[in-house]
C-alpha cells in the first residue's frame, strides 16, 4: 500500500524514529522513500546514519517531495509549521497528525482555509510502547479523507503495533486510557517490584518476576480471547493466596482508582484541546 509512495516526517523525535524503524525493518517502505525534517542537525545526522533516510532542516522540501506527511511535532508548534508550507498542501497530499490536542478542524483551517483544496487529514493517537513496536494507535479522519487514506494510516502505524478506528470525539478518551495508560502500568510494575523486595526478594529478581508477569499476562489476555475476569478466576483457588491478595486490592480501591485515573486524564485532554483551539482562534 505504501509502494511508490514517499513518506515525510515533520519532526524527528522519538515517535518518528519508532515509525521509521518499524516501517523499514518490516519492509513496509524503503529508506530511500522516507524523508525527515527537524531543526536539530545532530538529530538528522543520527537518523540518516542509523536508518539511511533522507534528512533536511527544510519542512518545505519534505512537503514538496512526499505524498504522505506525518506531523510528529509538539502541539504548540503545529500552527507555525503548517503555516510554513500551507501553500504546498493540496488534495494530492495525505496529512497524518500525531500532535496531541490539535483537532482535525485546526489543521484543515490552516492548510485549507477556503475549503477548496480538500486536503485529506487523518489524526492518530499512538502510545509510547510504539518505541518497541508494541504500541496501539487510535485513528480518525476528516471528511475529505478517503477509505484508502485511512487504510494507509493504519498501514503506517501497524509498523509499531496494533491500530483501531475511533470517532474524533473519542480521541480524548483514547488519550486518557492508552495514551496515559503506560504510566499507570509502570507505576503498578514499580509497586509490585517494591512488594517483592519487601517480602525478601532481591531487586533484580523482583523486577524480572514483575515485568515478565505483566508481559505474560497481557499476552495471555490478548491471545486467549477470554474475558479478563475469566482469566482472573483461572488463577484464583478457593481459600488460596490469590483470593486473599485480590481482597486486599478491592479494599484498596484498585478498580475505582484506575477508572478515576482514566476519567481525569480524559478530562485533562479535553481541556488541553479546548485551550489549543482557543489559542488558534486568537492567533488568526
C-alpha positions as CSV (number, residue, x, y, z in Angstrom):
1,X,0.0,0.0,0.0
2,X,3.0,2.3,0.5
3,X,4.6,1.1,-2.7
4,X,5.6,4.1,-4.9
5,X,4.7,6.5,-2.1
6,X,7.1,8.9,-0.5
7,X,6.7,9.4,3.3
8,X,7.7,12.6,5.0
9,X,8.0,13.3,8.7
10,X,7.8,16.8,10.1
11,X,9.8,16.4,13.3
12,X,12.5,13.9,14.0
13,X,11.7,12.9,17.6
14,X,11.1,9.5,19.4
15,X,7.8,8.8,17.6
16,X,9.3,9.5,14.2
17,X,12.2,7.2,15.0
18,X,9.9,4.5,16.2
19,X,7.8,4.7,13.0
20,X,10.9,4.9,10.7
21,X,12.4,1.8,12.4
22,X,9.2,-0.1,12.3
23,X,8.4,0.7,8.7
24,X,11.9,0.0,7.4
25,X,12.5,-3.2,9.4
26,X,9.1,-4.5,8.4
27,X,9.9,-3.7,4.7
28,X,6.7,-1.6,4.5
29,X,8.7,1.0,2.7
30,X,12.3,1.6,1.5
31,X,14.6,4.0,3.3
32,X,15.1,6.0,0.1
33,X,11.4,6.9,0.1
34,X,11.5,8.3,3.7
35,X,12.2,12.0,4.4
36,X,12.6,13.7,7.8
37,X,12.8,17.3,8.7
38,X,13.9,18.7,12.0
39,X,15.7,21.9,13.2
40,X,18.4,20.0,15.0
41,X,21.1,18.9,12.6
42,X,22.6,16.4,15.1
43,X,19.3,14.6,15.2
44,X,19.0,14.5,11.4
45,X,22.6,13.2,11.1
46,X,21.7,10.3,13.5
47,X,18.5,9.4,11.7
48,X,20.3,9.4,8.4
49,X,23.2,7.3,9.6
50,X,21.1,4.9,11.6
51,X,18.2,4.3,9.1
52,X,19.6,5.7,5.8
53,X,16.6,8.1,5.4
54,X,16.9,11.5,3.7
55,X,17.2,14.3,6.2
56,X,16.8,18.0,6.0
57,X,16.1,21.1,8.1
58,X,13.6,22.4,5.5
59,X,10.0,21.4,6.0
60,X,9.0,22.7,2.6
61,X,11.4,20.3,0.9
62,X,9.8,17.4,2.7
63,X,6.3,18.6,1.7
64,X,7.2,19.1,-1.9
65,X,8.8,15.6,-2.3
66,X,6.3,13.5,-0.3
67,X,2.8,12.1,-0.8
68,X,2.2,11.3,2.9
69,X,3.1,13.8,5.6
70,X,3.3,12.9,9.3
71,X,3.2,15.8,11.8
72,X,5.2,14.4,14.6
73,X,5.9,17.7,16.5
74,X,4.8,19.3,19.7
75,X,1.2,20.7,19.7
76,X,2.4,24.3,20.4
77,X,4.5,24.5,17.2
78,X,2.0,22.8,14.9
79,X,0.4,26.1,13.7
80,X,3.8,27.6,12.8
81,X,4.9,24.5,11.0
82,X,1.7,24.3,9.0
83,X,1.8,28.0,8.1
84,X,5.3,27.4,6.7
85,X,4.1,25.1,4.0
86,X,0.4,25.5,3.6
87,X,0.7,26.8,0.0
88,X,2.2,23.4,-0.9
89,X,-0.6,21.3,0.6
90,X,-3.4,20.1,-1.7
91,X,-5.7,17.2,-2.4
92,X,-2.7,15.1,-3.5
93,X,-1.2,15.1,0.0
94,X,-2.3,13.0,2.9
95,X,-1.6,14.7,6.2
96,X,-1.4,12.5,9.3
97,X,-1.0,14.2,12.7
98,X,0.1,12.7,16.0
99,X,0.1,16.1,17.8
100,X,-2.0,15.7,20.9
101,X,-4.9,18.1,21.4
102,X,-4.7,19.5,17.9
103,X,-8.0,18.8,16.2
104,X,-8.6,18.0,12.5
105,X,-10.5,21.3,12.2
106,X,-7.5,23.3,13.3
107,X,-5.2,21.6,10.8
108,X,-7.8,22.0,8.0
109,X,-8.4,25.6,8.9
110,X,-4.7,26.4,8.4
111,X,-4.0,24.2,5.3
112,X,-7.3,24.7,3.6
113,X,-8.9,27.8,4.9
114,X,-11.3,28.3,2.0
115,X,-12.1,24.6,1.7
116,X,-11.2,24.5,-2.0
117,X,-8.1,22.3,-1.8
118,X,-9.8,19.5,0.1
119,X,-6.7,18.3,2.0
120,X,-7.0,14.8,3.4
121,X,-6.3,14.9,7.2
122,X,-6.0,11.9,9.5
123,X,-5.4,12.2,13.2
124,X,-3.6,9.4,15.1
125,X,-3.0,8.8,18.8
126,X,-0.2,6.3,19.3
127,X,1.4,5.5,22.7
128,X,4.9,5.0,23.9
129,X,5.1,1.2,23.6
130,X,5.3,2.0,19.9
131,X,9.0,2.6,20.6
132,X,9.4,-1.2,20.9
133,X,6.8,-2.0,18.2
134,X,4.1,-2.9,20.7
135,X,2.0,0.2,20.7
136,X,-1.6,0.8,19.9
137,X,-2.8,3.7,17.8
138,X,-6.3,5.1,17.5
139,X,-7.1,6.6,14.1
140,X,-9.8,9.1,13.0
141,X,-10.2,11.0,9.8
142,X,-11.5,14.2,8.2
143,X,-14.5,14.2,5.8
144,X,-12.1,14.6,2.8
145,X,-10.0,11.5,3.7
146,X,-10.9,8.5,1.6
147,X,-11.0,4.9,2.7
148,X,-7.7,4.4,1.0
149,X,-6.2,7.3,3.0
150,X,-7.4,5.7,6.3
151,X,-6.0,2.3,5.2
152,X,-2.7,4.0,4.5
153,X,-2.7,5.5,8.0
154,X,-3.4,2.1,9.5
155,X,-0.6,0.6,7.5
156,X,1.9,3.2,8.8
157,X,1.0,2.6,12.4
158,X,0.7,-1.2,12.1
159,X,4.5,-1.0,11.8
160,X,4.7,-0.2,15.5
161,X,1.8,-2.2,16.9
162,X,-2.0,-2.5,16.6
163,X,-4.5,0.1,15.4
164,X,-8.1,0.8,16.0
165,X,-10.7,3.2,14.4
166,X,-12.4,5.8,16.5
167,X,-14.5,8.9,16.1
168,X,-12.6,12.1,16.8
169,X,-14.9,12.8,19.7
170,X,-13.4,9.8,21.5
171,X,-9.8,10.8,21.0
172,X,-9.6,12.4,24.4
173,X,-10.8,9.1,25.9
174,X,-8.1,7.3,24.0
175,X,-5.6,9.7,25.4
176,X,-6.8,9.0,29.0
177,X,-6.7,5.3,28.5
178,X,-4.0,4.1,26.1
179,X,-2.1,7.4,25.8
180,X,-1.6,7.8,29.6
181,X,-2.0,4.1,30.3
182,X,1.6,3.1,30.1
183,X,2.4,5.4,33.0
184,X,-0.3,3.6,35.1
185,X,1.2,0.2,34.2
186,X,4.8,1.4,35.0
187,X,3.6,2.5,38.4
188,X,2.0,-0.9,39.0
189,X,5.2,-2.6,37.9
190,X,7.2,-0.4,40.3
191,X,4.8,-1.2,43.2
192,X,4.8,-4.9,42.6
193,X,8.6,-4.9,42.4
194,X,8.8,-3.0,45.7
195,X,6.4,-5.5,47.2
196,X,8.7,-8.4,46.1
197,X,11.6,-6.6,47.8
198,X,9.5,-6.1,51.0
199,X,8.8,-9.9,51.2
200,X,12.5,-10.7,50.8
201,X,13.3,-11.0,47.1
202,X,16.3,-9.2,45.6
203,X,15.5,-6.1,43.5
204,X,16.9,-7.9,40.4
205,X,14.8,-11.0,40.9
206,X,11.7,-9.0,41.8
207,X,12.0,-6.8,38.7
208,X,12.4,-9.8,36.5
209,X,9.4,-11.6,38.0
210,X,7.2,-8.5,37.9
211,X,8.0,-7.4,34.3
212,X,7.6,-10.9,32.9
213,X,4.4,-11.5,34.9
214,X,2.8,-8.3,33.4
215,X,4.1,-9.1,29.9
216,X,2.9,-12.7,30.0
217,X,-0.5,-11.7,31.5
218,X,-1.1,-9.2,28.8
219,X,-0.1,-11.7,26.1
220,X,-2.4,-14.3,27.6
221,X,-5.3,-11.8,27.7
222,X,-4.7,-10.8,24.0
223,X,-4.2,-14.3,22.6
224,X,-6.7,-16.3,24.7
225,X,-9.7,-14.3,23.7
226,X,-11.1,-14.8,27.2
227,X,-12.6,-12.1,29.4
228,X,-10.1,-10.7,31.9
229,X,-12.5,-11.8,34.7
230,X,-12.4,-15.4,33.4
231,X,-8.6,-15.3,33.3
232,X,-8.5,-13.9,36.9
233,X,-10.7,-16.8,38.1
234,X,-8.3,-19.3,36.5
235,X,-5.6,-18.1,38.9
236,X,-7.9,-17.9,41.9
237,X,-8.3,-21.1,44.0
238,X,-10.9,-21.3,46.9
239,X,-9.3,-20.2,50.1
240,X,-5.9,-19.7,48.4
241,X,-3.3,-17.0,48.2
242,X,-4.7,-15.2,45.1
243,X,-8.1,-14.5,46.5
244,X,-6.5,-13.1,49.7
245,X,-4.5,-10.7,47.6
246,X,-7.5,-9.8,45.4
247,X,-9.5,-9.0,48.6
248,X,-6.8,-6.5,49.6
249,X,-6.8,-4.9,46.2
250,X,-10.5,-4.5,46.4
251,X,-10.2,-2.9,49.9
252,X,-7.6,-0.5,48.5
253,X,-10.0,0.5,45.7
254,X,-7.7,-0.5,42.8
255,X,-10.6,-0.7,40.3
256,X,-12.0,2.7,41.3
257,X,-8.6,4.4,41.4
258,X,-7.7,3.2,37.9
259,X,-11.2,4.2,36.5
260,X,-10.8,7.6,38.1
261,X,-7.3,8.0,36.6
262,X,-8.6,7.3,33.1
263,X,-11.5,9.7,33.6
264,X,-9.5,12.6,35.0
265,X,-6.8,12.2,32.3
266,X,-9.6,12.3,29.7
267,X,-10.9,15.4,31.2
268,X,-7.5,17.0,31.1
269,X,-7.1,16.1,27.5
270,X,-10.4,17.8,26.7
271,X,-9.2,20.9,28.5
272,X,-5.9,21.0,26.6
273,X,-7.8,20.5,23.3
274,X,-10.0,23.5,24.1
275,X,-7.0,25.6,25.0
276,X,-5.4,24.7,21.7
277,X,-8.5,25.7,19.8
278,X,-8.7,29.0,21.8
279,X,-5.1,29.8,21.0
280,X,-5.6,29.0,17.3
281,X,-8.6,31.4,17.2
282,X,-6.7,34.2,19.0
283,X,-3.8,33.9,16.5
284,X,-5.9,34.4,13.5
